[in-house]
């Protein structure tokens, strides 16, 4: 009791009082990032050279049976020939590409992390162009039932041969899932996506535009000697600097036709050519 005596007491609301309303969802045309599109140079604590690209999207938490945003994440995070990763590695700009999805009741985030090489650090804007070119390629080829079926088969194999977990940890995970899934789907819901929603997937792909993007260039190299003009984040004091994004550069990202020398053609969805890597440290995750 002595350990917690200084913690303020939180009195429950009177009996019959209305609960606080949930936060409103982000409108499809709105962005969680007030200044989007925006880019910032961030000083890390440890040695790190990373370009993190985030898009603010409407909530998808209730769409667990089709997981359209997870499908987009896996297509961007694939490691087969013709993938985004292979295009960037071929240029010598990255060591790896990782994609992930953050789901909240009021919004969702699609996150793409590029682990930059020294050469990639000098070409991070071009790397960002290649990411948008990859999105154009996915939209152009279309997300079909065949693509979904290939990924669904991988999900089923992964679930069937899933490694054993500590019983107490697994029981705790199942209890937490009761807040999200019906009891009959507790085991499979986080692991296997049973339904394909092509229209919703294509809608989310169309929303991955610069108007909903925040880019963070996290670099110890570029910030080593920087002192002027820094702002500090309020919770941890992380220093950051705004990076201007010229209008013509943003327009090029949003264009449906590639321009310049960074067209990303031939994005492959062919599982036999290497499949999709979703394991730790690379590929896609949720």
C-alpha positions, 0 to 999 in steps of 0.5 A, a space after each residue: 500500500 505504501 508503494 501506491 499511496 502517492 498515486 491520485 485516487 480515481 473515483 468511478 463515475 456515479 451509478 447511472 452516469 453516462 460513460 465518456 464517448 469514444 473518440 470520433 473516427 478520422 474522416 476518410 478525407 482527413 489526416 491524423 497529421 495536421 501538417 501533412 504532407 510533412 517531413 522531419 529530420 530526427 536525432 536518434 539516441 543510438 546509431 540509426 539511419 532510417 526513413 519512416 513513412 506513415 500514412 494516416 487512414 480511417 479506422 479498420 479495427 472492425 474489419 478483422 475478417 478481411 484485413 484490407 490494410 494488412 493486405 496492402 502492408 504485405 504487398 509493400 513489404 514483400 521480398 520477391 523479385 520486383 518488390 519494393 525492397 528488391 528495387 531499393 536494394 538494387 540501387 544500393 539505398 537500403 538494407 531492408 524494408 519493413 511494413 506494419 499496421 497500427 490499428 486504433 479505434 479512431 484511426 489507422 496507420 500504415 508504416 513503411 520503414 526503410 533501413 538506409 545505407 550511407 548511399 541511401 541517406 543521400 538519396 532518401 527523396 528518391 527512395 521516397 519516390 520509389 515507394 510511391 512508384 511501388 504504390 502506383 504499380 500495385 494500384 495499376 496491376 490491381 489487387 485480385 482474388 488470386 493475390 489474396 489466395 496466395 497470401 491466405 495459403 501462407 497464413 494457413 500454413 503459418 497457423 498450422 505449423 505455429 510454434 508452441 507458446 508458453 501456456 500462461 502467456 497464450 491464455 493471457 493473449 486469448 483473454 485479451 482477444 475476447 475484447 476484439 473477436 467472437 469466441 469462436 474465432 479467438 484462435 484464428 482471427 489474428 492469424 488467418 484472414 478468411 475473407 477478401 474485400 477487394 473494393 475496400 483494399 483498393 479504396 485504402 490504396 487510393 488514400 495512400 497519398 502525400 496529403 496523409 503522409 508524415 515522413 521521418 528521416 531518423 539519422 545520427 549522421 545528419 544530426 551529429 553537428 546540427 544545433 540551430 533551429 531544432 525543436 524538442 518533442 514534449 515527452 522525451 525531448 527528442 530533437 527534430 528539424 522540419 524538412 521542406 517538401 517543394 510543391 513540385 516534389 509532392 505533386 510528383 509523388 501524387 502523380 499517377 504516371 511516373 516521372 523522371 528516372 525512378 519508375 518502379 515497374 514490374 512489381 511482382 506478386 508471384 509467390 513462387 518467385 520468392 513469396 512474401 516474407 512476414 517474419 521478424 526483421 523484414 517484410 510485413 507485420 501487424 
